[in-house]
């Protein structure tokens, strides 16, 4: 074998050994990184378990801070469902001219029923209207003495589109039909309900931001005390070459555990509170002839609550550790 071939063979072997050693180095570093994460997660959880009362009080403070915005969010969610039910019950009352005969009223009702924006139409004749009026007011004898029925025939219409703008437009169209004397609708209560819901949404957002900052402060103060208690240890590991990421890692896991525990307590408080209030709320709704049940978080809401609380705890820990690591200098 010539010297050139021998040199090429040795260079190829060197490159293969270098590639293998590089892959081995990357794999070993990745495994070491994963092992350290697992170890820090277990160690930080163990530190919380070794001080159960202090950990529980911190988690309880976080849970209480999360309960109010979550409860308001659930209330607004149920209010949106109620708003949809109320929109479905929105109706128009079309009053015909008082002198219209019953046959003409039936024909006009069929005309109104054929309108493309009308979902259903129920004719209330003048005689039926008088009977309902007598039943409601209890004035059978007084109204029976009237020579003529002063009430006109009417049509109760349920529109297909129950948005306030669409209902107003439909009322204007029906009011221009021959034989229609007046169209009445009352959407002021629906608009007030929507304004209240919009105010509630903004209030919930503001409270969520404020209480989220409160969670950051709670976790940050707790992690700050933990950093101060381990200050000497941090100085030693920093002196021998530990990076800030290495030092920060256990405290980040501690913050995440605090956030997760607070989220679980908030979930438990919301569940127990909903069950405690369910019976009286249902009884109150039934007294008004309505069906209402206390809303629950469900699977998606529970996941959002727990993930958000964990991230808030992690972020609070990161802010506290980063601030104090900048102040700690090994001596």
Residue, then its C-alpha position, 0 to 999 in steps of 0.5 A: x500500500x502506498x504512503x498516500x493511500x495509508x494517509x487517506x485511510x488514517x485521515x478517514x478513520x480519524x474523521x469517523x472517530x471525530x464524528x462518533x465522539x461528537x455525537x457521543x458528546x452531544x448525547x451525553x450532554x443531553x442525557x446529563x441535562x435531562x438527568x439534572x432536570x429530573x433531579x432538580x424537579x424531585x429535589x424541589x418537590x422534596x423541599x416543599x414536602x419537608x416544609x408542608x405547612x409553609x408550602x400549603x400556606x403559599x399554595x393556598x394564597x395562590x389558590x385564593x388569588x386565582x379563585x375570584x377571576x376564575x369564578x367571574x369567568x364562569x359566571x360570565x360564561x353562564x351569562x352568555x348561555x342565558x343571553x343566547x336563551x333570551x335571544x331565542x325568546x325575543x318576539x315581536x307583537x304586530x297589532x292590526x287595525x282595530x276594524x279588521x275582520x277575523x278573516x282578514x286578520x287570518x289572511x294578514x297573519x299568513x302574509x306575515x308568516x310567509x316573510x323570509x325573516x319570520x321563524x313563526x307567527x301565532x295569530x291572537x284574535x280580538x276575542x282571544x286577546x279579550x279573554x287573556x286580558x280578562x283572565x290576567x286582570x280578573x275583570x270579567x264582569x266589568x269587561x263583559x258590559x262593553x258593547x264592542x271589543x276594543x282590542x285589535x287582533x295581533x300576531x306574535x312573531x318569532x324572528x329567525x335572526x334575534x340580533x337587536x339590529x335584525x329585529x329592528x329592521x324586521x319590525x320596520x318591514x312589518x310595520x309597512x305592511x297594509x293592515x298593520x297598525x303598530x309593531x311593538x318590541x322591547x329589546x332594551x333589557x337585552x341591550x342592558x344585559x349585553x352591556x352588563x356582560x361586556x362590563x363583566x368581561x372587562x372587570x374579569x380581565x382586569x381582576x385576572x391581570x391584578x391577581x396574576x400579578x399577585x401570584x407573581x409577587x407571592x411566588x417571587x417573595x417565597x423564592x427570594x427567601x429560598x435564595x437568601x437561605x441558600x446564598x452560601x451554597x449558590x456562591x460556592x457553586x458559582x465559584x466553581x463554574x456553575x452557570x446561572x441556568x444551572x443555579x436557577x433551575x431548582x428555584x424555577x421548579x419550586x415556583x412551578x410546584x407552587x403554581x401547580x399546587x395553587x391551581x389545584x387548590x383553586x380548582x378544588x375551591x371552585x368545585x366545592x363552592x359550585x356544589x355548595x351553591x348549586x341547590x339554592x341557585x337551582x331552587x331560585x331559578x325554578x321559582x322564576x320558571x327557568x332552568x339554570x345550573x351552576x357552571x363548571x370548569x370542565x376538562x378544558x377549563x381545568x387544564x387552562x387553570x392548571x397550566x396558567x397557574x404553573x406558568x405564573x409560578x414558574x415566571x415568578x420564580x424566574x423573576x425572583x432568582x434572576x434579580x438575586x443572582x445579579x446581586x450575588x457575587x462569589x467572595 
